[in-house]
Amino acid sequence: MRTAVLVQVRLGSTRLPSKALLPLAGATVIDHVMRALLLVPAETRALVTDRGSADSLRPHADAAGFAVFIGPDEDLLARFCMAARSFAADQLIRATGDNPLTSARLAREIRAAHEAAGADLSHYLGNPWGTGVEVVRARALFDAEREAVMPEEREHATTWLYRNRERYRVLELAAPSDAWMPDAKVSVDTAEDYERIRRIFAELYRGGPIEADALVKHLGGTANG
């Protein structure tokens, strides 16, 4: 089974433009995402983006050993399916470029559970928002590409699958107890989020990816740290 780690990332955010390239602990946000995902076994790793973002992202991808795949600007579902076909992937690990605290450990563990269950789509519940990934079977995503018609089903990779649970095995597991903090958010969407993440990295970063258990311990079990 060929697995592709695909990171969806664009630089056109209106709330926080080019957030994936914001400086963070001697690198950028997207650099930290990729460094974490290098610890997840896969045959292929790529940034999945649009044409307007590709040139700015490519030097970072090249340095990390990631490919850059360019797809339609607005149809994220088609972009992911095109990437899956291009890389001949049977399953995808979907991550996002604004999550510098992506957990490699949680990604490995949910992938193992996904494969053991023969699931079509899997993710953890209850871990801090911005630490997790989705694992999705490529052929299920191809079904979504053929049948999804609503705009929100094209703008998000897996919405159509969640809406058709009767046809697919969707595995949603409670996060491990040491990574459990359902009210915490560590994704970078706004300037306030970015400043909070900068503080977390200043306090925890020691040259390698920050894992979910260390993050939860640092936040002390409170919703907002």
C-alpha positions as CSV (number, residue, x, y, z in Angstrom):
1,M,0.0,0.0,0.0
2,R,1.4,3.3,-1.1
3,T,1.0,6.2,1.4
4,A,1.3,9.8,0.5
5,V,1.6,12.6,3.2
6,L,-0.2,15.6,1.6
7,V,-0.1,19.0,3.2
8,Q,-2.7,21.4,2.0
9,V,-1.3,24.9,2.0
10,R,-2.0,28.2,0.2
11,L,-0.7,31.7,0.9
12,G,-3.9,33.7,0.1
13,S,-5.5,33.8,3.6
14,T,-7.3,37.1,4.1
15,R,-7.1,36.9,7.9
16,L,-3.4,36.2,8.1
17,P,-1.8,36.4,4.7
18,S,1.1,34.0,3.9
19,K,0.8,32.5,7.4
20,A,2.6,29.4,6.4
21,L,5.7,31.4,5.8
22,L,5.7,33.4,9.0
23,P,8.9,33.0,11.0
24,L,8.8,30.6,13.9
25,A,11.8,29.5,16.0
26,G,14.4,30.0,13.4
27,A,12.3,28.5,10.6
28,T,8.8,29.1,9.3
29,V,5.4,27.6,10.1
30,I,5.4,25.3,7.1
31,D,8.9,24.2,7.9
32,H,7.8,22.9,11.3
33,V,4.8,21.1,9.8
34,M,7.1,19.3,7.3
35,R,9.7,18.5,10.0
36,A,7.0,16.7,12.0
37,L,5.7,14.8,9.1
38,L,9.1,13.5,8.1
39,L,8.7,11.3,11.1
40,V,5.6,9.6,9.6
41,P,6.6,6.7,7.2
42,A,5.3,7.3,3.7
43,E,6.4,6.7,0.1
44,T,5.6,10.3,-0.9
45,R,5.4,13.7,0.8
46,A,4.1,16.8,-0.9
47,L,2.7,20.3,-0.4
48,V,-0.6,20.5,-2.3
49,T,-1.1,24.1,-3.3
50,D,-2.3,26.5,-6.0
51,R,-0.3,28.1,-8.8
52,G,-0.1,31.5,-7.0
53,S,1.6,30.0,-3.9
54,A,3.8,27.4,-5.5
55,D,6.9,29.5,-6.2
56,S,7.1,30.9,-2.7
57,L,6.6,27.4,-1.1
58,R,9.0,25.5,-3.4
59,P,12.3,26.4,-1.7
60,H,10.9,25.2,1.7
61,A,9.6,22.0,0.1
62,D,12.9,21.3,-1.6
63,A,14.8,21.8,1.6
64,A,12.6,19.3,3.4
65,G,12.5,16.7,0.6
66,F,8.8,17.4,-0.2
67,A,7.4,17.6,-3.6
68,V,5.1,20.5,-4.7
69,F,1.8,19.6,-6.4
70,I,-0.2,22.3,-8.0
71,G,-4.0,21.9,-8.5
72,P,-7.1,24.0,-8.9
73,D,-7.3,27.1,-6.9
74,E,-10.7,26.6,-5.3
75,D,-11.6,22.9,-5.7
76,L,-9.5,21.4,-2.9
77,L,-11.2,18.0,-3.3
78,A,-10.1,17.8,-6.9
79,R,-6.6,19.0,-6.0
80,F,-6.2,16.2,-3.5
81,C,-7.5,13.5,-5.9
82,M,-5.2,14.8,-8.7
83,A,-2.3,14.5,-6.3
84,A,-3.3,11.0,-5.2
85,R,-3.3,9.9,-8.8
86,S,-0.1,11.6,-9.6
87,F,1.7,9.8,-6.8
88,A,-0.1,6.5,-7.3
89,A,-1.2,6.6,-3.6
90,D,-3.6,4.1,-2.1
91,Q,-4.0,6.1,1.1
92,L,-3.4,9.7,2.1
93,I,-2.4,11.4,5.3
94,R,-3.9,14.8,5.1
95,A,-2.3,17.6,7.1
96,T,-2.6,21.4,6.9
97,G,0.1,24.0,6.5
98,D,-1.0,26.2,9.4
99,N,-0.4,23.6,12.1
100,P,3.2,23.7,13.2
101,L,2.4,21.5,16.2
102,T,1.2,18.6,14.1
103,S,2.0,15.4,16.0
104,A,3.9,12.8,14.2
105,R,3.1,10.3,17.0
106,L,-0.6,10.8,16.7
107,A,-0.3,10.6,12.9
108,R,1.5,7.2,13.1
109,E,-1.0,5.9,15.7
110,I,-4.2,6.9,13.8
111,R,-2.7,5.5,10.6
112,A,-2.1,2.1,12.4
113,A,-5.6,2.1,13.7
114,H,-7.0,3.1,10.3
115,E,-5.2,0.2,8.6
116,A,-6.1,-2.3,11.3
117,A,-9.8,-1.4,11.0
118,G,-9.9,-1.3,7.2
119,A,-11.3,2.2,7.5
120,D,-12.0,4.7,4.7
121,L,-11.5,7.8,6.8
122,S,-9.9,8.1,10.3
123,H,-9.0,10.8,12.8
124,Y,-8.7,11.4,16.5
125,L,-11.1,13.3,18.6
126,G,-10.2,15.3,21.7
127,N,-6.6,16.2,20.9
128,P,-5.7,19.9,20.7
129,W,-7.0,21.4,17.4
130,G,-4.0,21.7,15.1
131,T,-2.1,18.6,16.3
132,G,-4.0,15.9,14.3
133,V,-4.3,14.6,10.7
134,E,-6.8,12.6,8.7
135,V,-6.1,9.3,7.1
136,V,-8.2,8.6,4.0
137,R,-8.4,5.8,1.5
138,A,-7.8,7.2,-2.0
139,R,-10.6,5.3,-3.7
140,A,-13.1,6.7,-1.2
141,L,-11.8,10.2,-2.0
142,F,-12.2,9.5,-5.7
143,D,-15.9,8.6,-5.0
144,A,-16.3,12.0,-3.4
145,E,-14.7,13.7,-6.4
146,R,-17.2,12.1,-8.7
147,E,-20.3,12.7,-6.6
148,A,-19.8,15.8,-4.5
149,V,-21.7,18.8,-5.9
150,M,-22.1,21.3,-3.0
151,P,-19.5,24.1,-2.8
152,E,-18.5,23.2,0.7
153,E,-17.9,19.6,-0.4
154,R,-15.5,20.7,-3.1
155,E,-13.7,23.3,-0.8
156,H,-12.9,20.7,1.8
157,A,-11.3,17.3,1.0
158,T,-13.4,15.0,3.3
159,T,-16.7,16.7,4.0
160,W,-18.6,14.6,1.5
161,L,-17.3,11.4,3.1
162,Y,-18.5,12.5,6.6
163,R,-21.9,13.2,5.0
164,N,-22.1,9.7,3.6
165,R,-21.1,7.6,6.6
166,E,-23.6,4.9,5.7
167,R,-21.4,4.1,2.7
168,Y,-18.0,4.4,4.3
169,R,-16.2,3.2,7.5
170,V,-15.4,6.4,9.4
171,L,-13.2,5.7,12.4
172,E,-13.2,8.5,15.1
173,L,-11.2,7.4,18.1
174,A,-10.7,9.3,21.4
175,A,-7.2,10.7,21.5
176,P,-4.7,9.1,23.9
177,S,-5.1,10.4,27.5
178,D,-1.8,12.2,27.4
179,A,-2.9,14.1,24.3
180,W,-6.4,14.8,25.4
181,M,-7.3,18.5,25.5
182,P,-10.4,19.0,23.4
183,D,-10.8,22.7,24.0
184,A,-7.3,23.7,23.1
185,K,-6.5,25.3,19.7
186,V,-3.0,25.5,18.4
187,S,-3.6,26.2,14.7
188,V,-2.5,29.5,13.2
189,D,-5.5,31.3,11.8
190,T,-5.1,34.8,13.2
191,A,-2.4,37.1,14.4
192,E,-3.4,36.3,18.0
193,D,-3.0,32.5,17.2
194,Y,0.4,33.2,15.8
195,E,1.6,35.1,18.9
196,R,0.3,32.3,21.1
197,I,2.2,29.7,19.0
198,R,5.4,31.8,19.1
199,R,5.2,31.8,22.9
200,I,4.7,28.0,23.0
201,F,7.7,27.5,20.8
202,A,9.8,29.9,22.8
203,E,9.0,27.8,25.9
204,L,9.1,24.3,24.5
205,Y,11.1,24.1,21.3
206,R,14.4,22.4,21.6
207,G,15.3,21.8,18.0
208,G,12.9,19.1,17.1
209,P,9.1,18.7,16.7
210,I,7.0,19.3,19.8
211,E,4.9,16.3,20.6
212,A,1.3,16.4,21.7
213,D,1.9,15.0,25.2
214,A,4.5,17.7,25.9
215,L,2.2,20.3,24.6
216,V,-0.7,19.2,26.7
217,K,1.5,19.0,29.8
218,H,2.7,22.5,29.1
219,L,-0.8,23.9,28.7
220,G,-1.7,22.3,32.0
221,G,-5.0,20.9,31.0
222,T,-6.6,24.3,30.4
223,A,-8.6,25.2,27.3
224,N,-6.5,28.1,26.1
225,G,-3.1,27.5,27.8
